[in-house]
Amino acid sequence: MTSINFKAACFDLDGTLIGTGPPHRAAERVTVRAFGFDDLTADHPVTFGTGVIPGAQLVAEHYGIDSVEEVLAE
């Protein structure tokens, strides 16, 4: 087996190399539609970069969904 010695590593946590914002927004759109909403509201909360659980809590609160767990499961 060959060993590779790295001198540096790059972690893309903010969309610098890969634009993860649009797929994130699309996933939120699918999620709220599963709860009976037509689409994201104009004042949809900013959840990108907040973390999975805090983001789900924001969505649940904003749309009046009682269970954060159901939002996470969706």
C-alpha positions, 0 to 999 in steps of 0.5 A: 500500500502506498502512503501519501503525505499531505502538506495541506488540506482544504475544507469547503465549509462555506460554499467556496468550492462547491455552491451548496446553497441552492441544493440546501434551499431546494431541500427546504422547499421539498420539506415545507411542501411535505407539510402542505405548504405551496413553497417557501414564504418570502420571509423564510428564515435563513437556516443555511450555516446554522446547523441541522437541528437549529435550522430545523427548529427555525423552519418548524417555528416559522411554519407552525410545525409542532414537531422538530423531529418530523422536520428533521425526518423529512 
